[in-house]
Amino acid sequence: MTQALDAAALATLFTEARSQNGWTPEPVSDDLLRQVYDLARMGPTSANCSPARFVFVRTPEAKERLKPALSASNVDKTMTAPVTVIVAWDKTFYDKLPALFPHADARAWFTGSPEVAHETAFRNGTLQAAYLILAARALGLDAGPMSGFDKAKVDAEFFDGTTWTVNFIVNLGHGDASKVFGRLPRLAFDEACTLA
Amino acid sequence: MTQALDAAALATLFTEARSQNGWTPEPVSDDLLRQVYDLARMGPTSANCSPARFVFVRTPEAKERLKPALSASNVDKTMTAPVTVIVAWDKTFYDKLPALFPHADARAWFTGSPEVAHETAFRNGTLQAAYLILAARALGLDAGPMSGFDKAKVDAEFFDGTTWTVNFIVNLGHGDASKVFGRLPRLAFDEACTLA
């Protein structure tokens, strides 16, 4: 029997949560980042393929490596965020399938088709990125996801010689409420949904 | 100040939630589906682009239209689920940007590049799909996402002559606990994450 969440929890996750543009100096511990990952990894992926990979950037040195790849409007908030997560996926995620999905030869579903492997990694790695954002919020953190950056530069700086590739980036920390933008409108049910 | 969730809420969302393979007869009201969407739409997307579209399939007639597209192993659980959501995106999502992101000409970022438009729709539409799964769980529903189906058949049957295209499908309802598979392993922190 699944227990629904109360209004305060829904506010933390959805209705009051906001993408952040500034941060308080309150730090985020590595232990909390591990708790965020431990929740996010439980979300569903196709055949449990779990293609997402996460680089938690929290030292000034690593932030400086990231800085040249950022769009101008994303530099200040990223350099001051306690943590910036480089959300990536592993292009050879299927090599983990003998352990992750042991009751079928799931690896063979992907090794024959780069297109299927790419689409599966992008879709499921992105689902896991959303689980990470909501897991961070669930543990009391604020998030600021961004796709305004140079993917080739991030791949060259962080993933050269590996099978990982960047999807997007997410700042984590405790948001500075004074820097949040006004809430933008969302599509009404009848604009985005149909009942069949 | 963001309030963290308690252990029961984390269980509902992540640690005890499971992809479902069977369903109790308990129905899901259209009002509850609207509540799920109202939460899911609040999650962050790039420039608030909100490309996801959702078809809530709950009549026997609409289920029969979906059936020929399903992989054999997904037929029974989908035909018996109270609701099957066809998660789609709008290929011309950018036409809503003058309303969704009114302070810049964001539409122009996408009309010149089909590749950028596709990647943005796929990434952000998939983030919204994850928000929908977790919103459903937050409201006491169980989910069963699936990518085992024929996308071309779904597009031809449901989206012919429109700008919508299917991403994946998600059963919603109240799960039959006796039909849940054993929990599969997840990657350890050190297999999927690095600290930088």
Contacts between the chains, C-beta under 8 A, distances in Angstrom:
chain1	res1	chain2	res2	distance
A	2	B	12	5.8
A	2	B	17	7.4
A	2	B	137	6.8
A	2	B	140	5.1
A	2	B	141	7.0
A	2	B	142	6.1
A	2	B	174	7.5
A	2	B	175	7.8
A	3	B	8	5.8
A	3	B	9	8.0
A	3	B	11	7.9
A	3	B	12	5.5
A	3	B	140	6.8
A	4	B	12	7.3
A	4	B	138	6.8
A	4	B	139	5.4
A	4	B	140	3.6
A	5	B	5	7.4
A	5	B	9	5.0
A	5	B	12	6.3
A	5	B	13	7.7
A	5	B	138	4.5
A	5	B	139	7.5
A	6	B	9	7.8
A	8	B	3	5.9
A	9	B	3	8.0
A	9	B	5	5.0
A	9	B	6	7.8
A	9	B	9	4.8
A	9	B	138	7.2
A	10	B	39	6.4
A	10	B	138	6.1
A	11	B	3	7.9
A	12	B	2	5.8
A	12	B	3	5.5
A	12	B	4	7.3
A	12	B	5	6.3
A	13	B	5	7.7
A	13	B	13	8.0
A	13	B	39	7.7
A	13	B	134	7.3
A	13	B	138	6.6
A	14	B	39	4.5
A	14	B	40	7.6
A	14	B	42	4.5
A	14	B	43	6.6
A	14	B	131	7.5
A	14	B	135	6.7
A	14	B	138	7.7
A	15	B	39	7.0
A	15	B	42	5.8
A	17	B	2	7.4
A	17	B	42	7.4
A	19	B	44	4.8
A	30	B	195	6.1
A	33	B	193	7.9
A	33	B	195	7.5
A	34	B	189	5.4
A	37	B	189	5.5
A	37	B	192	7.2
A	37	B	193	5.6
A	38	B	189	7.4
A	39	B	10	6.4
A	39	B	13	7.7
A	39	B	14	4.5
A	39	B	15	7.0
A	40	B	14	7.6
A	41	B	186	4.3
A	41	B	187	6.4
A	41	B	192	7.1
A	42	B	14	4.5
A	42	B	15	5.8
A	42	B	17	7.4
A	42	B	186	6.6
A	43	B	14	6.6
A	43	B	130	7.0
A	43	B	133	7.6
A	43	B	134	7.7
A	44	B	19	4.8
A	44	B	133	7.1
A	44	B	143	7.4
A	44	B	145	5.4
A	46	B	145	7.7
A	46	B	146	7.9
A	46	B	147	4.8
A	46	B	168	7.9
A	48	B	184	4.5
A	48	B	185	8.0
A	48	B	186	7.8
A	50	B	186	6.4
A	50	B	187	5.5
A	50	B	192	7.1
A	52	B	192	6.9
A	53	B	192	5.4
A	53	B	193	7.0
A	54	B	192	6.5
A	54	B	193	4.6
A	54	B	194	7.7
A	55	B	193	7.3
A	55	B	194	5.1
A	55	B	195	8.0
A	55	B	196	5.4
A	56	B	193	6.5
A	56	B	194	7.2
A	56	B	195	5.1
A	56	B	196	6.7
A	57	B	196	4.8
A	58	B	195	7.0
A	58	B	196	7.3
A	59	B	196	6.6
A	62	B	196	3.9
A	65	B	196	7.9
A	96	B	187	6.7
A	96	B	191	7.6
A	99	B	185	6.4
A	100	B	184	6.2
A	100	B	185	6.3
A	100	B	186	7.7
A	100	B	187	7.3
A	101	B	184	6.5
A	102	B	184	7.9
A	120	B	147	7.6
A	122	B	122	6.4
A	122	B	123	7.3
A	122	B	126	7.7
A	123	B	122	7.3
A	123	B	126	5.4
A	123	B	147	7.1
A	123	B	167	7.1
A	123	B	168	6.9
A	126	B	122	7.7
A	126	B	123	5.4
A	126	B	126	4.1
A	126	B	127	5.9
A	126	B	130	7.5
A	127	B	126	5.9
A	127	B	127	7.9
A	127	B	129	6.8
A	127	B	130	4.5
A	127	B	133	7.9
A	128	B	130	8.0
A	129	B	127	6.8
A	129	B	130	7.9
A	130	B	43	7.0
A	130	B	126	7.5
A	130	B	127	4.5
A	130	B	128	8.0
A	130	B	129	7.9
A	130	B	130	3.3
A	130	B	131	6.0
A	130	B	134	7.7
A	131	B	14	7.5
A	131	B	130	6.0
A	131	B	134	7.3
A	133	B	43	7.5
A	133	B	44	7.0
A	133	B	127	7.9
A	134	B	13	7.3
A	134	B	43	7.6
A	134	B	130	7.7
A	134	B	131	7.3
A	134	B	134	5.5
A	135	B	14	6.7
A	137	B	2	6.8
A	138	B	4	6.8
A	138	B	5	4.5
A	138	B	9	7.2
A	138	B	10	6.1
A	138	B	13	6.5
A	138	B	14	7.7
A	139	B	4	5.4
A	139	B	5	7.5
A	140	B	2	5.1
A	140	B	3	6.8
A	140	B	4	3.6
A	141	B	2	7.0
A	142	B	2	6.1
A	143	B	44	7.4
A	145	B	44	5.4
A	145	B	46	7.7
A	146	B	46	7.9
A	147	B	46	4.8
A	147	B	120	7.6
A	147	B	123	7.1
A	158	B	196	7.6
A	167	B	123	7.1
A	168	B	46	7.9
A	168	B	123	6.9
A	174	B	2	7.5
A	175	B	2	7.8
A	184	B	48	4.5
A	184	B	100	6.3
A	184	B	101	6.5
A	184	B	102	7.9
A	185	B	48	8.0
A	185	B	99	6.4
A	185	B	100	6.3
A	186	B	41	4.3
A	186	B	42	6.6
A	186	B	48	7.8
A	186	B	50	6.4
A	186	B	100	7.7
A	187	B	41	6.4
A	187	B	50	5.5
A	187	B	96	6.7
A	187	B	100	7.3
A	189	B	34	5.4
A	189	B	37	5.5
A	189	B	38	7.4
A	191	B	96	7.6
A	192	B	37	7.2
A	192	B	41	7.0
A	192	B	50	7.1
A	192	B	52	6.9
A	192	B	53	5.4
A	192	B	54	6.5
A	193	B	33	7.8
A	193	B	37	5.6
A	193	B	53	7.0
A	193	B	54	4.6
A	193	B	55	7.3
A	193	B	56	6.5
A	194	B	54	7.8
A	194	B	55	5.1
A	194	B	56	7.2
A	195	B	30	6.2
A	195	B	33	7.5
A	195	B	55	8.0
A	195	B	56	5.2
A	195	B	58	7.0
A	196	B	55	5.4
A	196	B	56	6.7
A	196	B	57	4.8
A	196	B	58	7.3
A	196	B	59	6.5
A	196	B	62	3.9
A	196	B	65	7.9
A	196	B	158	7.6
